[in-house]
Amino acid sequence: MLAGWLAEPHIAEWWDDPEVELAAIREHIDSVSVEPLIIELDRQPIGYMQSYDPHLEDGHPYRDQPFGTLGIDI
């Protein structure tokens, strides 16, 4: 499903190579710092998002934010 979305032209223009992106998403499934999520509307998947804790990633540019702050990529 994600591969299909990443291949759509209006989505592909904002992401890198789909195989590279899918590999990163696979890594996030087991990550402590990132939580991948599928967005649903009426039980139909409509999008992907992830939340992350910048304090759990060395050198993350948002580590200066207060503890408990989460980033969200949609």
PyMOL commands that set and color helices and strands:
alter all, ss='L'
color gray80, all
select helices_A, chain A and resi 2-7+9-12+18-29+54-56
alter helices_A, ss='H'
color red, helices_A
select strands_A, chain A and resi 34-41+44-52+71-73
alter strands_A, ss='S'
color yellow, strands_A
deselect
rebuild
show_as cartoon
